[in-house]
Amino acid sequence: MRDPVDHYMNTLVPMVVEQTSRGERAYDIFSRMLKERIIFLGGPVHDGMSSLICAQLLFLESENPSKEISMYINSPGGVVTSGLSIYDTMQYIKPKVSTLVIGQAASMGSLLLTAGHPGMRFSLPNSRVMVHQPSGGYQGQATDIMIHARETEKL
């Protein structure tokens, strides 16, 4: 199976051209969106994506801590700890974060939808949101299984 980060990095990304006082400037579409304080969270949540999303949130806070950030979500979910780092960063920063589901927000994606500022959580009419109970499979000593069960209940 192909590494998701490698796949993302080697996918054709459209470029947009902007006229400035010093001439033309070309941006990849995601950089141009970031300039408008828009973050696109697309695909499964994993450590690589989490690092990129958290870095973008922190960068935008450093640029202007009082200006709103928009996050567009299209995700089937993914790694719990990776998603929780995004969730915690969204709660930690000063700017209000608006969340909008385009496509789907399942599992961890749905939790990230709820991380948006109250009154600023949206879903487009044909989008789907799926929430489920935490699940996990554990083996080993009984005490280890009990510890894992308590940790899962906290989620």
N, C-alpha and C positions, 0 to 999 in steps of 0.2 A: 504494500500500500504506500502511496506517495505521501511524503511529509506535507501537512496542510500549509505550513508557512512557506515551504518551497513552492508549492502549487500557487499560493496567493502571490508570491513575489515574481513568479514567472508568467502570470496571467497578463494579457494585454490590457493596459490601463489607458483610457482616452486622455488626450492632452487638450487643454483649453488655452486659448491665446487671449491675453489682456493687453489693452492699449494703455500705456503709461506716459507720463511727460517725457520719459527718457527712451521711448520706443515701445516695442512689443516685448512681452514677457510670457513665456510658456510655462504652464503648471500642469502636473498630473491632476486629474479631477479630484482626488482625495485631498491633495494639498490646497486646492482652490476652495473646496468645501470647508476645510479647517480654517482658512482665512476668514470665512463667514461664520465661524464658530459652530460648524456642523460636524458632528462625528458620526460616521457610518459604522455600525456594528453588524457585520454580515458574516454568517457562517457559524460553525461550531465554536463554542467558547473553549479556549485552551490557553496554556501559559504564554505563548507567543502573542496571541491576540490581546490577552489581558495586559501584558506589558505595554503594548502599543496604545491601547485605549486609556490606560492610567496615565501614561506619559502625555497624551493629548489633553486630557482633562487638567492635569497639573500645569501644562504649558498655557492653556487658555486662561486658567486662574491667574497665572503670573502676568499675563498680558493685560487683563482687566478683571479684577475680582468682583466687580459689581454688574457685569454684563452677562445676560443669560446664555446658556449653551444648549444646543439642540442635539439630541441623539436619536438617530433613526435605527431601529432594530429589526433585523430579519435573521433569526437564529433558532436552530433546533435545540439549543441548550448545550451542555457540555460539562466540563470539569468543574466541580463544586468550588474548590479552593480558588480557581482562576476567576470564576464569576464573583465570588465573594470579595476578591481584591478590587474588582471594578465597582461593585456595590459600595464597599467601604470608602473608596476614593470619591464616589459621587456624593456620599453623605458628608465627607470630610471637607471638601472644597467650599468656598464661599459662594460662587455663582450658583444660581438656581439652574437645574438641569431639567429640560423638557424632554420627555420620551415619547416616541411615536413608533408604533409597530407598522411595518410595511411587509406583508407576507405572513410571517409567523413569529411568535415568541413562545417557544415551548420550553418547559423545564426551567433551566437556569435563565433562559431568555425572558421568561415571564417574570422571574424575580427581578431582573434588571429593569423591566418595564415599571415595576412598583418602586424602584429606586428614584424615579423622577419626582420632582417637587409636587406636593399635593395640589391638585387642580391643573397640573401640567402633564398628565399622563393620557395618551391618546392611542387609538387604534383605527386604522382605516377600515372602511366597511367590509372589505373582502379579506381582511387579515384574520388570522386565527391565533388565539391565546390558549395555551394548555398548561394547567397546573396539576401537579401530582404530589403524592406523599413521597418523602425521601425513602430511598431503598438502598439496600446494600447486601452483599454476601460476605460472611465472615467465617473463618475457621481458625482453629487453634485451641489454646487453653480456654477454659470456661471464663476465667477472670478477664482475659483479653476480649472475648466475645461480649462480655458485660460492659466493658469500657467502650467498645465500638458502638454498642447499642445506645449507651448514654450520649455519646457524641452525635449519633444520628438523630436522636430525639431533640437535641439542641438546634438542629437545622430546621 
